[in-house]
Amino acid sequence: MKFAKLTVAFVLLAIAVSASHAERIKDLVSIGGVRDNPLTGYGLVVGLVGSGDQTTQAPFTTQSLKSMLKQLGVALPANINPQVNNIAAVAVHAMLPAFVKPGQTIDINVSSIGNAKSLRGGSLLMTPLKGIDGKVYAIAQGNLAVGGLSVSSDGGTSLTVNVPSSGRIPSGAIVERTVGTPFGRSDNLLLNLHNPDFTTVQRIVAIVEKRFGAGAARSVDAATVRLRMPSNPGQHVAYISKIENLEIVPAEGAARIIINSRTGTVVIGRHVRVLAAAVTHGNISVTVSNDNQVSQPNALSEGGQTAAVTQSTIDVVEDRKPMFLFKPGVSLDDIVRAVNRVGASAGDLIAILQALKSAGALRATITVI
């Protein structure tokens, strides 16, 4: 693998937590059925300074404008198509949080779907935001905050900074409808682990039963714990509040190595072990250089002409790196120290780890992202 700039990062995986470190259940799980819901909509941004859609290339913008004007009581002749460049057709999307109530506001994102150069200075007109079921859950409207910038001159010179064709409206949508959740409507509630692990699930069940009695919790699988809720729905909030603030020591994950093939970043988990193995790794560099020279004809030659001659030189250099020995059961510190000692780059390290895995000397799972 080749990298423009190789950087090796040796980092402990988040799953390799110290055995003495406890975490709240709140930070390890999510409540089943309690989640955000995506909303989308289609609208028009107006008030742009000549940076909107070229309506000849984006006819849907003109159609939307005519439809909006018709709803407002302005009827245009059928053969008239307004050619305006101060409007842009946009897609609006947002996330509707759980438990949000009608009348509250949420942030929205606005992105051009035509050929508008910039949305800076524009205002989004009233746009309904719908869920996957086709129902309207929020109404969006407001002035855009655009972080990008695009300028051009008559001579064809242009400059673009960031992305001027998208923007954001903080609190730009008013919620009109809520999405129901199972919370408060069932005698059982599910806790889903962010990182499934049988040991962690069992520890959650043990701490909940220790605090609230036998049968208060039951493990379903490696990712889910089923809680028995109080019979009085008015006690559910207080009950969950107590449970999510209980602390446990999460189980340490399996030995794993993560390799980012694009950046050359290598993350090695704390439990990675190497069996007895000897490793050597060398690189061969081939350099081709061209030297342009001038060839002159002999003094007595007739019709001779001066000509340019290119001479190529090829150099082959092989880096000779020492062999290093891994003793049985070496840990992360030993691996890092040995690789640094031979001056291996990220590409070298990846090759070494994959070779150790193929030889059966590496006790870890390698994941390339």
Secondary structure as GFF3:
##gff-version 3
##sequence-region A 1 369
A	DSSP	beta_strand	23	24	.	.	.	ID=ss1
A	DSSP	three_ten_helix	25	27	.	.	.	ID=ss2
A	DSSP	beta_strand	29	31	.	.	.	ID=ss3
A	DSSP	beta_strand	37	46	.	.	.	ID=ss4
A	DSSP	alpha_helix	59	71	.	.	.	ID=ss5
A	DSSP	beta_strand	87	96	.	.	.	ID=ss6
A	DSSP	beta_strand	105	112	.	.	.	ID=ss7
A	DSSP	beta_strand	123	130	.	.	.	ID=ss8
A	DSSP	beta_strand	136	143	.	.	.	ID=ss9
A	DSSP	beta_strand	149	152	.	.	.	ID=ss10
A	DSSP	beta_strand	158	161	.	.	.	ID=ss11
A	DSSP	beta_strand	166	175	.	.	.	ID=ss12
A	DSSP	beta_strand	188	193	.	.	.	ID=ss13
A	DSSP	alpha_helix	198	212	.	.	.	ID=ss14
A	DSSP	beta_strand	217	219	.	.	.	ID=ss15
A	DSSP	beta_strand	224	228	.	.	.	ID=ss16
A	DSSP	three_ten_helix	233	235	.	.	.	ID=ss17
A	DSSP	alpha_helix	236	244	.	.	.	ID=ss18
A	DSSP	beta_strand	247	248	.	.	.	ID=ss19
A	DSSP	beta_strand	256	260	.	.	.	ID=ss20
A	DSSP	beta_strand	265	268	.	.	.	ID=ss21
A	DSSP	beta_strand	273	274	.	.	.	ID=ss22
A	DSSP	beta_strand	277	279	.	.	.	ID=ss23
A	DSSP	beta_strand	284	295	.	.	.	ID=ss24
A	DSSP	beta_strand	307	318	.	.	.	ID=ss25
A	DSSP	beta_strand	324	326	.	.	.	ID=ss26
A	DSSP	alpha_helix	332	341	.	.	.	ID=ss27
A	DSSP	alpha_helix	346	358	.	.	.	ID=ss28
A	DSSP	beta_strand	362	363	.	.	.	ID=ss29
A	DSSP	beta_strand	365	368	.	.	.	ID=ss30
###
